């Protein structure tokens, strides 16, 4: 057996992983020169660090952001604070946390390689897919902040890879591994909490070798096993805080973003004004000053208030909210993320987001304002829009050259994350977890175009 092709492939992969790591390292050095250590901190960073410090002392207590300080934390999840434990324990939060991000980005690149290689073994598709991921702005920017996006993206890609292996060989062992991987991702960010239900039709479509009853059995088992991974935290919340759910972040978002935006639309006001009026701040104490009657309420009762009020407003004005949600979907898909890049290079405010209120006046108005206030965006916006549309264009072409099962799965995951993330506060970073799938599909298209070879007709078996 000739080992030369394998050796060449392995060397190419190692070279690509080094590029992914070094590019992020160089970008981090530039941010450090411009901002110092604070350049890697975003809104939720201090809260994650405080929770990691709490974990070091054997607890998981609120730092006082969304719950009263010192009470059991029911808003944030333990996944990312656990990853920050080494950074906090070694007293080098920025350096260690960024090193973790860069290594996780390299692991994501490796998983992209594995996914694409399983589709087109022996082609250059995996190389192109990793290169596209390397220079994808959202993933690059998110790896430069002490936030959960990079870790979540890696665990989600692990789930995708394991699920693809299951669809090729539907054993219970592979089903269990994919459910556990999705559970781990959900403990980092709660976005996939409904994904197991969303994937039930995918199971029914993508297991043609099995009978309908066998497909239904595996789909049900996957949902049950995924649900079991979440049970320990739900029980913990119920016992310690009398909150019988996975996280109160969904209640908070529903109230302060979705319901507040609907109310603002009804009153012809700016959503940010309504949010502040309702107590939207970065401290629970500020919220309680707006709602003094809730000062004696436990955190679970406050979260239930958010949920009940939001549900009442939204269900009473479903058409208004539907329009708002559709606009959110458009922002998640097409917002190039220029503000995030400008912020990292010191050309946009760190502490505020002046573009957010302008978006309420329309995309064209917001773009013209950005051009006027930040002239460099005149060049940056067209470049990033062209890049994004090229990624999408190649991805759509690539979907026609991969097995139907793979294309169906990629599309199902992409649209799930768009629909779930498309709150009125939606932004480009919400699509970061699924951009590796776009890169994977686009890499297939570029390889086929460069090699002028027809697409594959059947998936290769993964060893």
C-alpha positions in Angstrom: 0.0 0.0 0.0 1.4 3.4 -1.0 1.4 5.7 2.1 2.5 8.8 0.2 -1.0 10.2 -0.3 -1.9 9.6 3.4 1.4 11.3 4.5 0.7 14.3 2.1 -2.8 14.7 3.5 -1.6 14.6 7.1 1.1 17.2 6.4 -1.4 19.4 4.7 -3.8 19.1 7.7 -1.0 20.0 10.1 0.0 23.0 8.1 -3.6 24.2 8.0 -4.1 23.8 11.7 -0.9 25.8 12.3 -2.4 28.6 10.0 -5.6 28.6 12.0 -3.8 28.9 15.3 -1.2 31.5 14.2 -3.7 33.8 12.4 -5.7 34.0 15.7 -2.6 34.6 17.7 -1.5 37.4 15.4 -4.9 39.0 15.6 -4.8 38.7 19.4 -1.4 40.5 19.5 -2.9 43.3 17.4 -5.8 43.7 19.7 -3.5 43.7 22.7 -1.5 46.5 21.2 -4.6 48.5 20.6 -6.7 47.8 23.7 -4.6 45.9 26.2 -6.2 43.1 28.1 -9.7 44.8 28.1 -9.9 44.2 24.3 -10.7 40.5 25.0 -13.5 41.3 27.4 -17.1 41.5 26.2 -20.3 42.1 28.1 -20.7 38.6 29.7 -17.0 38.0 30.3 -16.8 39.2 33.9 -19.8 37.1 34.8 -18.2 33.9 33.3 -15.0 34.6 35.2 -16.9 35.2 38.5 -18.7 31.9 38.0 -15.4 30.1 37.3 -14.1 31.5 40.6 -17.2 30.3 42.3 -16.6 26.8 40.9 -13.1 26.8 42.3 -14.8 27.1 45.8 -17.2 24.3 45.1 -20.3 26.4 44.3 -22.0 28.0 41.4 -23.4 31.3 42.8 -24.6 34.3 41.0 -22.2 37.3 40.6 -25.2 39.6 40.8 -25.9 40.2 37.1 -29.2 38.4 36.4 -29.9 37.1 39.9 -29.2 38.4 43.4 -25.5 38.1 44.2 -24.7 34.9 46.2 -27.8 33.0 45.2 -27.7 29.9 43.1 -27.0 30.9 39.5 -29.9 29.8 37.2 -29.2 32.1 34.2 -25.8 31.0 33.0 -24.8 27.4 32.5 -21.6 25.7 33.9 -20.1 24.6 30.6 -18.0 27.6 29.8 -17.0 28.5 33.4 -15.7 25.0 33.7 -13.4 25.6 30.7 -12.2 28.8 32.3 -11.2 27.0 35.5 -7.5 26.6 34.4 -7.4 30.3 33.4 -8.8 31.5 36.8 -6.8 29.0 38.9 -3.5 30.0 37.2 -4.3 33.7 37.6 -3.7 34.4 33.9 -7.2 34.6 32.7 -6.6 36.4 29.4 -3.6 34.4 28.2 -4.9 30.9 29.2 -8.5 31.6 28.0 -7.3 32.8 24.6 -4.9 29.8 24.3 -7.9 27.6 25.0 -9.9 29.5 22.3 -7.1 29.1 19.7 -6.7 25.4 20.4 -10.5 24.9 20.2 -10.5 26.7 16.9 -7.8 24.3 15.7 -10.0 21.4 16.9 -12.9 22.9 15.0 -10.7 23.0 11.8 -9.8 19.4 12.4 -13.4 18.4 12.7 -14.2 20.3 9.5 -11.4 18.3 7.8 -12.9 15.0 9.1 -16.4 15.9 8.0 -15.4 16.9 4.5 -12.9 14.1 4.1 -15.7 11.6 4.9 -17.7 13.1 2.0 -14.9 13.5 -0.6 -11.9 11.3 0.4 -8.8 12.0 -1.5 -9.9 15.4 -2.9 -8.9 19.0 -1.9 -12.3 19.8 -0.6 -11.2 19.5 3.0 -8.3 21.8 2.4 -10.6 24.5 0.9 -13.1 24.1 3.7 -10.5 24.6 6.4 -9.1 27.6 4.6 -12.5 29.2 4.3 -13.1 28.6 8.1 -9.7 30.1 8.9 -10.6 33.4 7.3 -14.3 33.5 8.2 -14.7 36.8 10.1 -17.3 35.7 12.7 -15.2 32.7 13.9 -12.0 34.7 13.8 -13.5 37.6 15.9 -15.2 35.3 18.4 -12.0 33.5 19.1 -10.5 36.8 20.3 -13.0 37.2 23.2 -13.4 35.5 26.5 -16.9 34.2 25.6 -18.5 30.9 24.9 -18.9 31.0 21.1 -15.7 29.2 20.2 -16.1 26.4 22.7 -19.8 26.0 21.7 -18.9 25.9 18.0 -16.3 23.1 18.6 -18.7 20.9 20.6 -21.5 21.5 18.1 -19.1 20.4 15.3 -18.2 17.3 17.3 -21.9 16.5 17.5 -22.3 16.9 13.8 -19.4 14.6 13.0 -20.7 12.0 15.4 -24.2 12.3 14.0 -23.0 11.8 10.5 -21.2 8.7 11.6 -24.4 7.4 13.1 -26.4 8.0 9.9 -23.9 6.0 8.0 -23.9 3.2 10.6 -27.0 3.6 12.9 -25.7 1.8 15.9 -26.9 2.6 19.4 -23.3 3.4 20.5 -23.0 6.1 17.9 -26.4 7.4 18.7 -25.5 7.7 22.4 -22.2 9.5 21.7 -23.9 12.0 19.4 -26.6 12.7 22.1 -23.9 13.2 24.8 -22.0 15.6 22.5 -25.1 17.7 21.9 -25.8 17.7 25.6 -22.2 19.0 26.3 -22.8 21.8 23.7 -26.1 22.7 25.4 -24.3 23.1 28.8 -22.1 25.8 27.1 -24.9 27.6 25.4 -28.6 26.7 25.6 -29.5 27.3 22.0 -29.7 23.6 21.0 -32.2 22.8 23.8 -35.0 22.1 21.3 -32.7 20.6 18.6 -33.4 17.0 19.4 -37.1 17.5 18.6 -36.3 19.5 15.4 -34.1 16.6 14.2 -36.9 14.0 14.5 -37.9 14.5 10.8 -34.2 14.3 9.9 -34.0 10.9 11.5 -37.0 9.7 9.6 -35.6 10.9 6.3 -31.9 10.0 6.7 -32.2 6.4 7.8 -33.7 4.8 4.6 -32.1 1.4 5.3 -34.3 1.0 8.4 -38.0 0.5 8.7 -40.2 3.4 9.7 -40.6 1.9 13.2 -36.8 1.6 13.6 -36.3 5.2 12.5 -39.0 6.4 14.9 -37.4 4.3 17.7 -33.9 5.8 17.1 -35.3 9.4 16.8 -37.2 8.9 20.1 -34.2 7.4 21.8 -32.0 10.2 20.7 -34.4 12.8 22.1 -34.7 10.9 25.4 -30.9 10.4 25.8 -30.3 14.1 25.0 -33.0 15.0 27.5 -31.3 12.8 30.1 -28.1 14.8 29.8 -30.0 18.0 30.8 -31.9 16.4 33.7 -29.1 16.8 36.3 -29.0 20.6 35.9 -32.8 20.9 35.9 -32.9 18.9 39.1 -30.1 21.1 40.6 -32.1 24.3 39.7 -35.3 22.8 41.1 -33.6 21.8 44.4 -31.5 24.9 45.0 -33.7 27.6 43.5 -37.2 26.0 43.0 -36.8 26.7 39.3 -37.9 23.7 37.3 -36.2 24.5 34.0 -32.7 24.4 32.4 -31.9 28.1 32.4 -33.7 31.4 33.0 -31.9 33.0 30.1 -34.7 32.1 27.7 -37.2 33.9 30.0 -35.0 36.9 30.2 -34.5 37.1 26.4 -38.2 36.6 25.8 -39.1 39.5 28.1 -36.3 42.0 27.6 -35.8 41.6 23.8 -38.8 40.0 22.2 -41.7 41.3 24.3 -40.0 44.7 24.8 -39.6 45.1 21.0 -43.2 44.2 20.4 -44.4 46.7 23.0 -42.1 49.4 21.5 -43.6 48.7 18.1 -47.1 49.1 19.4 -46.2 52.4 21.1 -44.1 53.7 18.2 -41.1 54.0 20.5 -37.4 53.0 20.5 -37.1 49.4 21.8 -34.0 50.3 23.8 -36.1 52.9 25.7 -38.7 50.3 26.6 -36.1 47.8 27.7 -34.5 50.4 30.1 -38.0 51.3 31.3 -38.6 47.7 32.1 -35.4 47.4 34.0 -32.9 46.1 31.4 -29.5 46.7 32.9 -26.3 44.7 33.6 -27.2 44.4 37.3 -30.1 42.8 39.1 -30.0 45.6 41.6 -30.8 48.2 38.9 -33.7 45.9 37.8 -35.1 45.7 41.3 -35.0 49.5 41.6 -37.5 49.6 38.7 -39.5 46.7 40.2 -39.3 47.2 44.0 -42.2 44.9 44.5 -40.1 42.0 43.3 -37.2 42.7 45.8 -38.5 40.0 48.1 -39.2 37.5 45.3 -37.0 34.5 44.8 -35.1 34.3 41.5 -37.4 31.6 40.2 -40.5 33.8 40.7 -38.8 36.7 38.9 -38.0 34.4 35.9 -41.6 33.1 35.8 -42.7 36.8 35.8 -40.5 37.5 32.8 -41.9 34.4 31.0 -45.6 35.1 31.8 -45.5 38.7 30.8 -43.5 38.1 27.6 -45.9 35.3 26.6 -48.9 37.5 27.2 -47.6 40.4 25.1 -46.3 38.2 22.2 -49.4 35.9 21.9 -51.6 39.0 21.9 -49.7 40.4 18.9 -48.4 37.4 17.0 -48.4 39.1 13.6 -46.3 42.0 14.9 -43.8 39.6 16.5 -43.7 37.4 13.4 -42.5 40.4 11.3 -39.9 41.3 14.0 -38.7 37.7 14.0 -38.4 37.5 10.2 -36.2 40.7 10.3 -34.1 39.0 13.0 -33.6 36.0 10.7 -32.4 38.3 7.9 -29.9 40.0 10.3 -28.5 36.6 11.5 -28.0 35.5 7.9 -26.9 38.6 6.2 -25.4 41.0 8.7 -21.7 41.0 7.8 -20.5 41.8 11.3 -18.6 45.0 10.5 -19.2 46.5 13.9 -17.5 43.6 15.7 -14.4 43.9 13.4 -14.2 47.6 13.9 -14.5 47.3 17.6 -11.6 44.8 17.7 -9.3 47.2 15.8 -10.2 50.2 17.9 -12.5 52.0 15.5 -15.8 51.4 17.3 -16.9 52.1 20.9 -16.2 49.2 23.3 -18.8 50.1 26.0 -21.8 50.7 23.8 -23.3 49.8 20.5 -24.5 53.0 18.8 -25.5 51.0 15.7 -28.2 49.1 17.5 -30.8 51.9 17.7 -30.1 52.9 14.1 -31.1 49.3 13.0 -34.5 50.0 14.3 -34.8 52.8 11.7 -34.0 50.4 8.9 -30.9 48.7 7.4 -30.3 51.4 4.8 -30.5 54.2 7.3 -28.2 52.3 9.7 -25.7 51.6 6.9 -25.6 55.3 5.8 -25.1 56.3 9.4 -22.2 53.9 9.8 -20.6 55.2 6.6 -20.8 58.7 7.9 -19.5 58.0 11.4 -16.9 55.4 10.5 -15.6 56.1 7.0 -13.5 52.9 7.0 -16.7 50.9 6.9 -17.3 52.3 3.3 -14.6 49.8 2.3 -15.0 47.2 4.9 -18.8 46.6 4.5 -18.7 45.8 0.7 -15.7 43.5 1.2 -17.3 41.6 4.1 -20.7 41.4 2.3 -19.0 40.1 -0.9 -17.1 37.5 1.2 -20.3 36.4 3.0 -22.3 36.1 -0.2 -19.5 34.1 -1.9 -19.4 31.7 1.1 -23.2 31.2 0.7 -23.0 30.9 -3.0 -20.3 28.2 -2.9 -22.2 26.5 -0.1 -25.4 26.3 -2.1 -23.5 24.9 -5.1 -21.7 22.4 -2.8 -25.0 21.1 -1.4 -25.7 19.8 -4.8 -22.5 17.8 -4.8 -22.8 16.1 -1.5 -25.1 13.2 -0.6 -28.7 14.2 -0.1 -28.5 13.1 3.5 -25.6 15.4 4.3 -27.2 18.4 2.5 -30.5 17.8 4.4 -28.7 17.6 7.7 -26.7 20.8 7.1 -29.8 22.7 6.0 -31.8 21.5 9.0 -29.1 22.7 11.4 -28.5 26.0 9.6 -32.2 26.9 9.6 -32.7 25.8 13.2 -30.0 28.1 14.5 -31.3 31.0 12.4 -34.9 30.5 13.6 -33.9 30.1 17.3 -31.3 32.9 17.3 -33.4 35.5 15.4 -34.5 37.5 18.4 -34.9 41.3 17.9 -31.4 41.6 19.4 -30.0 39.2 16.7 -26.5 39.9 15.4 -24.0 38.3 13.2 -22.2 36.4 15.9 -25.3 34.2 16.3 -24.5 32.4 13.1 -20.9 31.6 14.1 -21.7 28.1 15.2 -23.1 27.1 11.8 -20.6 28.8 9.6 -18.3 25.8 9.7 -21.1 23.9 7.9 -21.2 26.6 5.3 -17.4 26.4 4.9 -17.6 22.6 4.6 -20.2 22.7 1.8 -18.4 25.6 0.1 -15.1 23.7 0.2 -16.8 20.9 -1.7 -17.9 23.3 -4.4 -14.5 24.9 -4.8 -12.8 21.6 -5.0 -15.2 20.3 -7.7 -14.8 23.6 -9.6 -11.0 23.5 -9.4 -10.8 19.8 -10.3 -13.7 19.9 -12.8 -15.0 16.6 -11.4 -18.6 15.6 -11.0 -20.1 15.4 -7.5 -20.2 12.3 -5.5 -23.2 10.1 -5.5 -22.8 8.2 -2.3 -21.2 8.8 1.1 -17.9 7.2 2.0 -17.8 5.0 5.0 -16.1 6.6 8.0 -13.5 4.5 9.7 
